[in-house]
Amino acid sequence: MNERQRLENALLEFIERVVKEPSSEEDVKILPAMAHELIELWKI
């Protein structure tokens, strides 16, 4: 697995975890930024 795939998986796991059961308000605040980064990865 290359670095891009690892980053993509980590972002997806974070987004999925926060959507299902947010652990902090900070997680919810950064969710849009994480989604944006995932979209940028998919553009590459």
Phi and psi restraints in degrees (range 20) as a CNS / XPLOR table:
assign (resid 1 and name C) (resid 2 and name N)
       (resid 2 and name CA) (resid 2 and name C) 1.0 -88.4 20.0 2
assign (resid 2 and name N) (resid 2 and name CA)
       (resid 2 and name C) (resid 3 and name N) 1.0 174.2 20.0 2
assign (resid 2 and name C) (resid 3 and name N)
       (resid 3 and name CA) (resid 3 and name C) 1.0 -61.3 20.0 2
assign (resid 3 and name N) (resid 3 and name CA)
       (resid 3 and name C) (resid 4 and name N) 1.0 -39.4 20.0 2
assign (resid 3 and name C) (resid 4 and name N)
       (resid 4 and name CA) (resid 4 and name C) 1.0 -62.5 20.0 2
assign (resid 4 and name N) (resid 4 and name CA)
       (resid 4 and name C) (resid 5 and name N) 1.0 -42.4 20.0 2
assign (resid 4 and name C) (resid 5 and name N)
       (resid 5 and name CA) (resid 5 and name C) 1.0 -65.9 20.0 2
assign (resid 5 and name N) (resid 5 and name CA)
       (resid 5 and name C) (resid 6 and name N) 1.0 -39.3 20.0 2
assign (resid 5 and name C) (resid 6 and name N)
       (resid 6 and name CA) (resid 6 and name C) 1.0 -63.5 20.0 2
assign (resid 6 and name N) (resid 6 and name CA)
       (resid 6 and name C) (resid 7 and name N) 1.0 -43.2 20.0 2
assign (resid 6 and name C) (resid 7 and name N)
       (resid 7 and name CA) (resid 7 and name C) 1.0 -65.3 20.0 2
assign (resid 7 and name N) (resid 7 and name CA)
       (resid 7 and name C) (resid 8 and name N) 1.0 -43.7 20.0 2
assign (resid 7 and name C) (resid 8 and name N)
       (resid 8 and name CA) (resid 8 and name C) 1.0 -59.2 20.0 2
assign (resid 8 and name N) (resid 8 and name CA)
       (resid 8 and name C) (resid 9 and name N) 1.0 -46.6 20.0 2
assign (resid 8 and name C) (resid 9 and name N)
       (resid 9 and name CA) (resid 9 and name C) 1.0 -62.2 20.0 2
assign (resid 9 and name N) (resid 9 and name CA)
       (resid 9 and name C) (resid 10 and name N) 1.0 -41.9 20.0 2
assign (resid 9 and name C) (resid 10 and name N)
       (resid 10 and name CA) (resid 10 and name C) 1.0 -64.0 20.0 2
assign (resid 10 and name N) (resid 10 and name CA)
       (resid 10 and name C) (resid 11 and name N) 1.0 -42.9 20.0 2
assign (resid 10 and name C) (resid 11 and name N)
       (resid 11 and name CA) (resid 11 and name C) 1.0 -63.8 20.0 2
assign (resid 11 and name N) (resid 11 and name CA)
       (resid 11 and name C) (resid 12 and name N) 1.0 -44.8 20.0 2
assign (resid 11 and name C) (resid 12 and name N)
       (resid 12 and name CA) (resid 12 and name C) 1.0 -62.1 20.0 2
assign (resid 12 and name N) (resid 12 and name CA)
       (resid 12 and name C) (resid 13 and name N) 1.0 -42.9 20.0 2
assign (resid 12 and name C) (resid 13 and name N)
       (resid 13 and name CA) (resid 13 and name C) 1.0 -63.7 20.0 2
assign (resid 13 and name N) (resid 13 and name CA)
       (resid 13 and name C) (resid 14 and name N) 1.0 -41.7 20.0 2
assign (resid 13 and name C) (resid 14 and name N)
       (resid 14 and name CA) (resid 14 and name C) 1.0 -62.9 20.0 2
assign (resid 14 and name N) (resid 14 and name CA)
       (resid 14 and name C) (resid 15 and name N) 1.0 -49.3 20.0 2
assign (resid 14 and name C) (resid 15 and name N)
       (resid 15 and name CA) (resid 15 and name C) 1.0 -59.5 20.0 2
assign (resid 15 and name N) (resid 15 and name CA)
       (resid 15 and name C) (resid 16 and name N) 1.0 -46.1 20.0 2
assign (resid 15 and name C) (resid 16 and name N)
       (resid 16 and name CA) (resid 16 and name C) 1.0 -61.6 20.0 2
assign (resid 16 and name N) (resid 16 and name CA)
       (resid 16 and name C) (resid 17 and name N) 1.0 -43.3 20.0 2
assign (resid 16 and name C) (resid 17 and name N)
       (resid 17 and name CA) (resid 17 and name C) 1.0 -63.9 20.0 2
assign (resid 17 and name N) (resid 17 and name CA)
       (resid 17 and name C) (resid 18 and name N) 1.0 -44.9 20.0 2
assign (resid 17 and name C) (resid 18 and name N)
       (resid 18 and name CA) (resid 18 and name C) 1.0 -68.0 20.0 2
assign (resid 18 and name N) (resid 18 and name CA)
       (resid 18 and name C) (resid 19 and name N) 1.0 -38.3 20.0 2
assign (resid 18 and name C) (resid 19 and name N)
       (resid 19 and name CA) (resid 19 and name C) 1.0 -66.1 20.0 2
assign (resid 19 and name N) (resid 19 and name CA)
       (resid 19 and name C) (resid 20 and name N) 1.0 -40.0 20.0 2
assign (resid 19 and name C) (resid 20 and name N)
       (resid 20 and name CA) (resid 20 and name C) 1.0 -74.7 20.0 2
assign (resid 20 and name N) (resid 20 and name CA)
       (resid 20 and name C) (resid 21 and name N) 1.0 -44.4 20.0 2
assign (resid 20 and name C) (resid 21 and name N)
       (resid 21 and name CA) (resid 21 and name C) 1.0 -156.5 20.0 2
assign (resid 21 and name N) (resid 21 and name CA)
       (resid 21 and name C) (resid 22 and name N) 1.0 86.4 20.0 2
assign (resid 21 and name C) (resid 22 and name N)
       (resid 22 and name CA) (resid 22 and name C) 1.0 -62.9 20.0 2
assign (resid 22 and name N) (resid 22 and name CA)
       (resid 22 and name C) (resid 23 and name N) 1.0 135.7 20.0 2
assign (resid 22 and name C) (resid 23 and name N)
       (resid 23 and name CA) (resid 23 and name C) 1.0 -94.2 20.0 2
assign (resid 23 and name N) (resid 23 and name CA)
       (resid 23 and name C) (resid 24 and name N) 1.0 -19.8 20.0 2
assign (resid 23 and name C) (resid 24 and name N)
       (resid 24 and name CA) (resid 24 and name C) 1.0 -154.9 20.0 2
assign (resid 24 and name N) (resid 24 and name CA)
       (resid 24 and name C) (resid 25 and name N) 1.0 162.2 20.0 2
assign (resid 24 and name C) (resid 25 and name N)
       (resid 25 and name CA) (resid 25 and name C) 1.0 -65.8 20.0 2
assign (resid 25 and name N) (resid 25 and name CA)
       (resid 25 and name C) (resid 26 and name N) 1.0 -33.5 20.0 2
assign (resid 25 and name C) (resid 26 and name N)
       (resid 26 and name CA) (resid 26 and name C) 1.0 -62.5 20.0 2
assign (resid 26 and name N) (resid 26 and name CA)
       (resid 26 and name C) (resid 27 and name N) 1.0 -40.3 20.0 2
assign (resid 26 and name C) (resid 27 and name N)
       (resid 27 and name CA) (resid 27 and name C) 1.0 -57.1 20.0 2
assign (resid 27 and name N) (resid 27 and name CA)
       (resid 27 and name C) (resid 28 and name N) 1.0 -43.9 20.0 2
assign (resid 27 and name C) (resid 28 and name N)
       (resid 28 and name CA) (resid 28 and name C) 1.0 -66.4 20.0 2
assign (resid 28 and name N) (resid 28 and name CA)
       (resid 28 and name C) (resid 29 and name N) 1.0 -37.9 20.0 2
assign (resid 28 and name C) (resid 29 and name N)
       (resid 29 and name CA) (resid 29 and name C) 1.0 -64.6 20.0 2
assign (resid 29 and name N) (resid 29 and name CA)
       (resid 29 and name C) (resid 30 and name N) 1.0 -36.2 20.0 2
assign (resid 29 and name C) (resid 30 and name N)
       (resid 30 and name CA) (resid 30 and name C) 1.0 -91.1 20.0 2
assign (resid 30 and name N) (resid 30 and name CA)
       (resid 30 and name C) (resid 31 and name N) 1.0 -2.8 20.0 2
assign (resid 30 and name C) (resid 31 and name N)
       (resid 31 and name CA) (resid 31 and name C) 1.0 -55.4 20.0 2
assign (resid 31 and name N) (resid 31 and name CA)
       (resid 31 and name C) (resid 32 and name N) 1.0 -46.8 20.0 2
assign (resid 31 and name C) (resid 32 and name N)
       (resid 32 and name CA) (resid 32 and name C) 1.0 -59.2 20.0 2
assign (resid 32 and name N) (resid 32 and name CA)
       (resid 32 and name C) (resid 33 and name N) 1.0 -37.8 20.0 2
assign (resid 32 and name C) (resid 33 and name N)
       (resid 33 and name CA) (resid 33 and name C) 1.0 -66.6 20.0 2
assign (resid 33 and name N) (resid 33 and name CA)
       (resid 33 and name C) (resid 34 and name N) 1.0 -39.9 20.0 2
assign (resid 33 and name C) (resid 34 and name N)
       (resid 34 and name CA) (resid 34 and name C) 1.0 -66.3 20.0 2
assign (resid 34 and name N) (resid 34 and name CA)
       (resid 34 and name C) (resid 35 and name N) 1.0 -40.4 20.0 2
assign (resid 34 and name C) (resid 35 and name N)
       (resid 35 and name CA) (resid 35 and name C) 1.0 -63.3 20.0 2
assign (resid 35 and name N) (resid 35 and name CA)
       (resid 35 and name C) (resid 36 and name N) 1.0 -40.7 20.0 2
assign (resid 35 and name C) (resid 36 and name N)
       (resid 36 and name CA) (resid 36 and name C) 1.0 -61.9 20.0 2
assign (resid 36 and name N) (resid 36 and name CA)
       (resid 36 and name C) (resid 37 and name N) 1.0 -43.7 20.0 2
assign (resid 36 and name C) (resid 37 and name N)
       (resid 37 and name CA) (resid 37 and name C) 1.0 -62.7 20.0 2
assign (resid 37 and name N) (resid 37 and name CA)
       (resid 37 and name C) (resid 38 and name N) 1.0 -38.8 20.0 2
assign (resid 37 and name C) (resid 38 and name N)
       (resid 38 and name CA) (resid 38 and name C) 1.0 -63.3 20.0 2
assign (resid 38 and name N) (resid 38 and name CA)
       (resid 38 and name C) (resid 39 and name N) 1.0 -43.9 20.0 2
assign (resid 38 and name C) (resid 39 and name N)
       (resid 39 and name CA) (resid 39 and name C) 1.0 -60.8 20.0 2
assign (resid 39 and name N) (resid 39 and name CA)
       (resid 39 and name C) (resid 40 and name N) 1.0 -42.1 20.0 2
assign (resid 39 and name C) (resid 40 and name N)
       (resid 40 and name CA) (resid 40 and name C) 1.0 -61.9 20.0 2
assign (resid 40 and name N) (resid 40 and name CA)
       (resid 40 and name C) (resid 41 and name N) 1.0 -38.8 20.0 2
assign (resid 40 and name C) (resid 41 and name N)
       (resid 41 and name CA) (resid 41 and name C) 1.0 -62.2 20.0 2
assign (resid 41 and name N) (resid 41 and name CA)
       (resid 41 and name C) (resid 42 and name N) 1.0 -40.0 20.0 2
assign (resid 41 and name C) (resid 42 and name N)
       (resid 42 and name CA) (resid 42 and name C) 1.0 -68.9 20.0 2
assign (resid 42 and name N) (resid 42 and name CA)
       (resid 42 and name C) (resid 43 and name N) 1.0 -22.1 20.0 2
assign (resid 42 and name C) (resid 43 and name N)
       (resid 43 and name CA) (resid 43 and name C) 1.0 -74.2 20.0 2
assign (resid 43 and name N) (resid 43 and name CA)
       (resid 43 and name C) (resid 44 and name N) 1.0 -23.4 20.0 2
